[in-house]
Amino acid sequence: MSTHTPRIAPQTLPLPSDLAERMNRLLPAGMQPPQIFLTVARHGELFKEMVDTGLLGPTGLADRKRLAPMLRETIILRTCAMAACDYEFNLHEQTISRRMGLGDAQIADLRKAKPDAALWTPELAAVLQLVDGLVQHLDVDDATWAALRRHFDEPALIEITQLVGHYTGVAMLAALARPGFDHYR
């Protein structure tokens, strides 16, 4: 995993009370904060705003509970893999991916250039194509669009696209800040 020094040092512990109160909303009791949360907490006002508005919650960014947990987690992990964000992939894989319904073979498959169709429902296979197109080309071909429309309505596709965008942003922050890897196992 990562052995480099972070470019942006994480907020030190113990956190100031206003930041600690927000962090406690995000984490199970006794869990150490992820390095990326501590990095964002270096900008205290932004961190508080993200938590207070619900943009950042216990299951990640922008979880409004409208997407099925396994669908959402598949989108997040594939976005991380396609954006080369090992930090966030590792964080989710260690903490939440299995609880959201993904199996070990599926988690490993999401890192592959071409996922194994046998591991995915047609709905999830279409989403993987969407994530690949958005992250790699900022585009969606007509065949992918047709497959997506068999499974999702327009509001769901808008929300899925926003989720891909949020986690592409996380990949950018991780590339800039280079947080140390978290070790939860």
C-alpha positions, 0 to 999 in steps of 0.5 A: 500500500502507500508508504509516501508522506502525505502532501497535506497533513491530516488534522491532528487528533484530538479534534477540536470539539466542533469537528469531533462532533461532526466526525462522531456523526460519521463513524461507529464508536471507537473507529479511528477517522479515515485519513481522507476525512482528517485531510478534509477536516484541515478545512474545518468550515468545509468539513462541517458544511459537508457533514451538516448538509448531509453531503458526507454521511456514514456511508460516504458522499451523497447517500440519499438512500434512493440507490440500492446499497449494492448498486451504490457501492459498485458505482463507488468502487468502479469509479475509484478503480477507473480513476486510479484511486487506490486510497478510496477503493481500499477504504471502502473495501475495508469498511463497507463494501461487504456490508453493502452486499458485494462479495470478494470476487466482485470487489476484486473484479471491479479493479479489472479493465474488463469486468467478468459479466458472469459476476454481475446482473445486467443492471450492474453490468450496464452501470459498470459500462456507464462508470467506465465511459464517464470516468475515461471519456466523459461520454456515454455511447448509445449502446450503453445508454440503451442498456441503462434505460432498460434498468433505470429511469432518468432521475436514477441516471442523474443521481448515478452520474452525480455519484460518479462525479463526487467520487472522481472528485475524491480521487482528485483530492486523494491524488493531490493530498496523498493521504496515508492508507487506513488500516482497519483490519 
